[in-house]
């Protein structure tokens, strides 16, 4: 790892911030230093591109203009505001943290990164971003951009897939971040990482900090950052049950914990569940699988159905560690369906416009909805 002298650090700060003052992105949450605005934008930007976030952010602020409005919002409306961004636990943690600010801090935000870590859903990066941008604390905000930028600038060989590597970068950046403009510095690093120092096809030749980019100068920037590959998501086959009567669909309310908690979905049955206990599961035919599925639904939910495969490809959706492969199965309501043991109810097509739908559910609905 390369180390910089105090004079080089000063020169880097000047080059970076001069560029940022001229060419930094004009984003709606940068027009003030309100911690609420910084916080909401940073949570939205996790796993989501800036251009996608902007309309969501603007609508969110229209619906919940203050932290108190967010704390008091009905969960259904909050989920609708978040629909399409995915990772819905982020939205739930937003509301939990908003209630903490209102109830535990009398509506006044904690002003240091260390204190901000006590709020639900706020980790080291978000705490650093809020503390530096809103309150001027000279702490780094280490995200993917910061890992990429500083690993190339200083040829840091530590594996960023390892948890302990964050401390290495925090210590290094802590010696470089200016005390007078820490928020602008962190935002400039974000902009640099999304423009000249991107993961693929960087434009380092025209970068405002080219002279400080040691990996570029040494012709090895494609080797940074060092990161071991994540294992591929595990594929999990499901059956999705499309039980319908006219414009009504029998929907299941997911449990309050786990993946897609509290959301409405078409009933889902794991293929593995049907094969558990069979002596030779590999010999089961597609027709036998349908029979097993009908038996499972009858045993578990008390629903006696005649199921037929819906034409078309499987619906697929990838979560962080799982990839769902969903075969849609049709069943028409027979008129005497007993819902005593079923954790759900009939919903109409118009209900789908009102309810927040997880992305995988929306994919299923787009295949099913009347054209």
C-alpha positions, 0 to 999 in steps of 0.5 A, spaced: 500 500 500 502 506 498 502 512 503 502 519 502 505 525 505 501 531 508 503 535 502 500 530 497 494 529 501 493 537 501 494 537 493 489 531 492 484 534 497 484 541 492 484 537 486 478 533 488 474 538 491 475 543 485 473 538 481 467 537 485 465 544 486 465 544 478 462 538 476 459 534 482 452 531 481 446 536 482 442 531 486 435 533 490 438 531 497 444 535 496 440 541 496 441 542 503 444 538 509 438 536 512 440 529 516 433 526 514 434 528 507 441 525 507 439 519 511 433 517 506 437 518 500 442 513 502 438 508 504 434 508 498 441 508 494 443 501 497 443 496 491 439 501 487 442 506 481 441 514 482 437 515 476 432 510 479 432 513 486 431 520 484 423 519 482 422 515 488 426 520 493 421 526 490 415 522 491 417 519 498 419 527 501 412 529 498 408 523 502 413 524 508 416 531 508 419 530 515 421 524 520 415 525 524 411 524 518 415 517 516 414 515 524 407 516 524 405 513 517 401 507 516 405 501 514 401 500 507 402 507 505 410 506 507 410 499 503 407 503 497 412 508 497 417 503 497 414 499 492 419 497 486 426 499 490 426 492 493 429 489 500 423 491 504 426 491 510 430 497 509 423 501 509 421 498 515 428 499 518 427 507 516 420 507 520 423 504 526 429 509 526 424 515 525 420 512 531 427 512 535 429 519 533 422 522 535 421 518 541 428 517 544 431 523 541 425 528 541 425 529 534 433 531 534 438 527 530 444 524 533 450 528 531 456 523 531 457 517 527 457 513 533 451 515 536 447 514 529 449 507 529 444 506 534 438 507 529 435 501 526 438 500 519 444 504 520 451 501 519 458 504 518 457 507 511 450 510 512 452 513 519 459 516 516 455 519 510 450 522 515 455 525 520 459 528 515 454 531 510 449 533 515 454 535 521 461 536 518 464 530 522 470 528 519 469 521 518 469 517 512 463 513 508 466 507 506 462 504 500 463 500 494 465 507 491 470 508 496 473 501 496 474 502 489 477 509 488 482 508 494 484 501 493 486 504 486 489 510 488 493 507 494 494 500 491 491 497 497 491 489 496 486 487 502 480 483 500 474 488 500 470 481 501 472 480 508 469 484 513 475 486 517 478 490 511 473 496 512 477 498 518 483 498 513 480 503 509 477 507 514 483 508 517 487 510 511 481 515 509 481 518 516 488 520 514 486 524 508 479 526 509 479 534 510 476 537 517 473 543 513 469 539 508 468 532 510 461 531 507 463 534 500 469 530 500 465 523 501 460 525 496 466 527 491 469 520 492 462 517 490 461 521 484 468 520 482 467 512 483 461 513 479 464 517 473 471 516 472 473 510 476 467 506 475 468 498 476 468 497 468 471 501 463 474 507 467 476 513 464 482 514 468 486 518 463 481 524 464 480 523 471 481 529 475 485 525 480 489 522 475 496 524 478 494 520 484 491 514 481 497 509 482 494 503 480 493 507 473 500 510 473 502 503 474 497 500 469 494 495 474 488 498 475 484 492 473 487 488 479 483 493 484 479 492 488 481 485 490 475 482 491 473 474 492 467 472 488 461 471 492 458 464 491 452 463 486 445 464 489 442 457 490 436 455 485 430 454 489 424 451 485 417 453 487 410 452 484 406 458 484 398 457 485 394 461 481 387 460 484 382 465 481 374 466 480 372 472 475 377 478 477 378 475 484 385 471 486 386 467 492 392 470 495 396 468 501 399 473 507 406 471 508 409 470 515 411 476 519 418 474 519 423 472 513 423 473 506 417 477 503 415 478 510 407 481 511 407 481 503 401 478 499 403 473 494 400 467 490 401 461 494 408 458 493 410 451 495 417 449 494 418 443 490 423 440 495 417 439 500 413 435 495 419 430 494 421 430 502 421 423 504 420 419 498 425 413 497 427 415 489 425 422 488 429 423 482 424 418 478 418 422 480 414 424 473 411 431 472 404 428 472 406 425 479 409 432 481 402 435 480 398 430 484 403 431 490 402 438 489 394 437 490 395 433 496 400 437 499 395 443 498 389 439 501 393 437 507 396 443 509 391 448 507 384 444 506 384 446 499 381 441 494 384 443 487 385 441 480 391 444 478 394 445 471 400 448 469 400 455 466 403 455 459 409 459 458 416 460 461 418 459 469 418 466 473 425 467 476 427 472 481 434 472 484 435 475 491 442 476 494 443 468 496 437 465 492 434 464 485 427 462 485 424 458 479 417 459 479 412 454 475 405 457 475 399 452 476 392 454 474 386 452 478 379 455 478 375 456 484 370 450 484 365 454 488 365 450 495 372 452 497 373 452 504 378 457 507 378 455 514 385 453 514 388 458 509 392 464 511 389 469 506 383 471 502 380 473 495 383 479 492 381 483 486 385 485 480 384 493 483 387 491 490 393 489 486 394 497 484 393 499 492 397 494 495 405 494 495 407 488 491 414 485 492 418 484 485 417 477 485 410 477 486 409 483 481 413 478 476 408 473 477 402 478 476 404 481 470 404 474 467 397 472 470 393 479 470 388 480 464 390 483 458 
